């Protein structure tokens, strides 16, 4: 059971009234009315196919429970829930949208996917629709990731950033009183843990490029500079970041794996084989259900990501709800998105999964604000480094992970790895 939160009834009022249109597609669905037309949610019917990319075991049951609440409130709208593994989802979504065959009506869109899908005209604009209610209640960083070319193409579902997770008992047994504030302190603490406990201090995930960003931003670098259309991954800051990550592994301060990194990292942390990892709030559901070193939940420590030479630089992430522009169930889809992003739904999702809400009103609830995880992550979310919200943003990670794993495997130097990534970006983007 999660700590520090009580269920509350925060049903958001649907600030719209009716104008139902004709139907087509699966079931008796209602197509979208003209922009600005009013809609009576109780008169909308149809079937909404929703592709969810949340963890099938740790998170999906909570989302399914919220969907059940939605269907109880709107019995004329049926939801066809489909859980799609995150690693496969982006390609599956693009293929389905491009062909229109068995395409979902609503997707859980990773923040980098939204501008790309919008640029390809796959997403329904949501400004002025029932999907987007009380937009000023959303945190500004998650909202920024829903925009493309001046329009809103998604509604923020959850937001996240990275943090340092650590085992408080292992720290105490090793004589460490505070979590490391810098990469140098991380190395020193790892050495002390090895000496005192015979365990590895830190797990560096080696098969996912997202885990490089805290180090890159911590050195003052970035993947690209969108304003000047310049590739920056291979500048001095990028070299320093990759050199730092390689040194953590080579020095023995960290262990890594370039295959099945998530499973190995979570297993080693949960079992107490490593004392620290960098991760996000999406991992809390797995940690809380996994027992092991964290059967006593008070043993989990969360701190800011250790700073590099330019400071702390955790990236902004998150997920949003987006509606397929080719959907034959737009009105039903917009009502579904409105409910799923309401304060009531966001509170239940936080309670069940630890996923951080995107509405200011949820963060302000006393029973939410008092949660240990929320108290830390609120400051981290406000300071998170925004990624480049460009249509090509989702394509930046494939070249980066190729070079990252090559470096950690000893096949390339940090200098070669970032140069190869930069050259791939220049070729793919046509930038300097």
N, C-alpha and C positions, 0 to 999 in steps of 0.2 A: 504494500500500500504506500502511496506517495505521501510525503510529509507536507504540512504547512498549507494545505488548501482544502477548502470545503466547497462542495458543489453549490452553485447558486443559480437562481433563475434570472437570466438576463436576456430574455427573448427580445430581439430587436424588432421594432415595429416596421412593418412593410409600408414604406412611404409612397405607395402607388395605388391607383384605382383603375378600373377596368376599361379594356377595349379588346376583346378577344378576336382573333383572326381565324382564317381557314386552316385546315390541317392537312398533313401529308406525312409520308415516311412511316416509321414504326409506330404502331399504336395510333391513337387519336390526338396527335400533337398539334401545337399551335405555333405557327411561324411568327417571326419577329414583326411587331408593328412598326410603323414609321417612327423615326427618331422623335422623341419627345411625347409620343402618344402614351396615354395612361393604360395600365393593365390591372385587372382585378386578379390577384394570385389564385383566389379560390376557384376561378373559372378556367384556369389554365390546366390542360391535361396533356398527356403524352408520355413517352419513354425517353429518359436521359441515360445514355451510355457514358459512364465516367471511368476514365483510366487513372488509377491511383498508383503512384510509384513509391509509396511508403513501405517500410519494412514489413514483409508479409506476416511475421510472427509477433514482433514487438509493438508495431504501430497500427497495422491495418485493422485489428479488432476494434480499436477506439474509433477510427473513421467509419467503420461499418455501423457502429452503435449510433453515431451522430446521424448517419444517413437514415437509420431506422426511425430516429426522432423526426427527421424531415418528412419521411413518408407517412408517419402518423399524423403530422400536421397538414400535409397536402396529399391526401389519398388518391387524388386524380393523376398524380405524377409518379410514375414508376421509375426507379433508378436501377439500371443494369450496372452493377459494380464489377470492375475488372482490375485485378492487381497485376501490374506489369513491372517486372524487375527493373530497377533504375538503370542498370548498366545497359539494358537493351532498349530502353524506352524512347530515347531521342530518335533513333533511326526508325523505330516502329511507328512513332507518331508522324514523322515526315513522310514515310511511305504511305501510311493510311490517308493522310491529308492530300497527298499528291494524286492519288488514284481515286479517292472518295469511296473506296471499297471497305465496308465494315469500319468506317472511321468513327472515332468516339465523338460525342457531342461536347464533352467537357474533359479537359486534361489537367493534371497537376503538372504545371510547367515550371521547371527549374528556371531561376531568374535569368540565366544567360540564354535560354531558349526563346524567351518571349520576343525580343527584338528581331531575332532571325525569322521566326515564324510569322511575325507581323510584316516584315519586309517582303516575305514571299506571299502575302495576301491570304494566309491560311487562317487568320484569327479575326473574330468579330470585334469591331470597336465597341467599347462598353460605356463611353461617356453618355450620360443622360438616359441610361437604361436601368431597369430594376436591379441589375447585378451590382451596381455601384451606388450604395446607399451611404450617406454620411462620409464622403471621402476625406473630409478634414480630420476624421478620427484616426486615420492611419498614420503610422510613423513615417517620416519623410524618406528615409533610406529605402524601405521596401517599396514605397510608391515610385521612386525613381526608376526602379527596375521593371515597372509595368508600362512605361511610356515608349512610344516610338513615333517619330515625326509629328510630335505635338498631340497625339491621341493616346488614349488609354486602351490597352489590349489585354489586360489581365487584372485580377483583384488579388491583393496580397493574402496568402493563406498563413504561412509561418515565416519567421525570419531567423537567421542564425549568424554565428560567427565562430571562430575557433578559440579554444581556451586550453590551458594546461590542466589536465586531470592528474591527480596524484593520490597515492596511498598513504594516508596519514600515519598508520601504524608503522609502515616501513620507514617513513621519515623519522618517526620517534625512535625506533629501534636503531637507526643509523646515527642518531644524535643530531638530526637536522631539524631546526626549529621553524623555518620559513621556506615556502616554495621559492625556487630561483626566479629572480627578476630579470636576468640577462642570460644570454647563451653561455657566457663564460661561467656564470654561477651554475648553470645546468650541467656543464662538464664537471665542475668541481663536486657537485652533489652526487653525480653519477659515480665518480671515482670513490667517494666516501661510502656509497651504498655497496659498491663492489667489494671494498675493503672490509666493511663491517658485516655485511650480510651474504656476500658471495653471489649477489643477484645483479642483473643489469639495471641501470638507472632509467633508461629512456627507450621507448619504442618509436622509431621513425618509420612511418608508413612509406613504403617504397614503390608502390604500384599505382599511385593516384597522384596526378599532377596538382590537384587542389592542395595537397599537403605541402607543396613548395611555397605557397603564396605568403604564409606568415613570415618565412625567412626572407623572401624577396622584398616584401613591403618593409620588413624590419631593417633592411639595408638601404631603404629609400628608393628602391627600384620598382618596376612595373613591367607587365608583358609588352604593352604598347602605349604610346601617347596618341589617343584618338584625335585630340584637337589639332595636332600637327601632322597626323597620319605618318607617325614615325615608329619603327620597331625599336624597343628599348630593352628587351630581355637580355641581350648580349652586351650591355654596357658594363661599366665597372661594378655597379651595384649587383647586377645579375651574376657576374663572376664571383663576387664575394659571397653571395647567398649560396650558390652551388658549392663553393669551396667549404663553407661552414657546414653544410649538410654532409658532405663527404668526410670531413674531419670528424664529425660526431661518430660516424660509423667506424672509420679507420682507427680512431683512438680507443674504441671500446666503450665510449660513453653511451652509445646507442646500438641497438640491434635493428635489423630490417629484413624485409623479404620483398622481392620484386614480383612475386606471384602470391595470390590469395592473401594479400596484405591485410585486409580488413579482418578476416577470420583469425589470422595469426596474432594481430595486434590485440584484438578484443580478448582472445583466449589467454594470452600472456598477462594482460593487465588484470583480468578477472581472477586468474589463479594466483596472482602475487608473484609471478616470475619477473615482472618489470614493475618499477615504481611509478613511472610517469608515461604519459602519452599526450599528444596534441589531438584534440577531437572537438566535436560540436555537440550542441544540445540534443541532436537527433540520436546520439548514442546513449542517452540517459535511460530510455526505456529498456534497452538491452542490458545495461549495467544493473538496473534495479530488479530485473527479473532473473538475472543470472546467478545471484548468490555469491558463493566463493568468498573472495576477500572483501566483498561489499554486501554480505548478508546483513551486516550492521551498516546501514546506509550512512551513518555518521562518519564512517571511515573514508568516505570519498571527499577529497579536497578539490576545489576548482579555483584556479588563479589565472591571471592574465598571461597570455603567451609571452615567454621570455623575450626581451627586447634584443634587437640587433644594434648595430652601431648608430642607426638613425632613429631608434625608438621601437615601440611596440607597433605591430602592423598586421593584425588579424584581418582576414578578408570578410566582406559581406557576402552572405549566401541567402538561401531561402527558396520558397516555393510559392506559386500563385495558381489561381484558378483561371483558365482561359477557355473561351468558347470557340468552337470550330466555325469558321465563316460559312462553310457549306452545310451546316447542320439543318435538318428539317424540323428541329425541335428547339429553336432558339428561345422562344418565350419560356418554355419549361426549363431550359438550361439556365437562363438568367435568374429565374426564381430560385433554382437549386444553388447557384453560386452565391446569391444574396444570403440564403440561410447558412450555408457552410462557412461563410466569412463573417457571420454575425458575432456579436460579443458572447452570446450564449454558446455557440458552437466552438469558438476559439477557447473559451474557458474550459469546456469539456475536453478539447484536444490537449490543452496544456496539462490538465489533471491526469489524463490517461497516458500521455506519451512524454511529457517534458518539452515538447516542441513549443518554441516561444511565440507568443501572439504578435500580431501586427497592428492591433488597435490600441490606441492610447488609453481608452476607457478600461480595457482589460488589465493593462499594466497598473492602472491606478487603483484597482480593487485592493483593499487592505489584506485580504487573505491570499492574494496573488503576490503583492509587493513584499510580503513577509517571507516568502519562500527563499531559501538560501541560494538556489540556483538562479532564481529570477533577480535577486538583489545583485549578484555578480554580473549576470549577462546583460542587465539593463545598461550598465555603464559601457560594457564592451560593444553592445549593439550601436549605441550612440557614437562610438569612436571607430566603428568598423570602416575599413578601407573599401570604398566602392570599386568594383571591377569595371572595365570599359563596357558600357551598355551599347554595344554595336552589333549589327546583325551577325557578324562573323565571330562574336565573342565565344559562342559554344564550340567553335572549331579550333580555338587556340590551345586546347588541352591535349589533343592527340599528338601533335609534334612534341609538346613539352614532356609528356609522360614517356615517349619513346627515348628521348635524350636523358631524362632523369633516371630511368631504369638502367640505361647503358652506363651512365656514370657510376651509379651505386654498385653495378656489377663489375666495375673495374675495366670496362671496355673503352671508356672515354674519360678524358680529363674534364674537370669543370669548365675550363675554357672552351674545349671542343664541343661539349654538350650544349652550352648556351649559344655558341656560334651556329651550330646546326639548327637549333630551334629558331633562332633569329632568321636564318636563311630561309627556312620553311615558311615563316610568317611573311617574309617579303615576297616570296613566290606566290603564296596563297592570297595575300591581300593586295599585292601590287603597290605596297608602300615602300618608303625609303628606309 
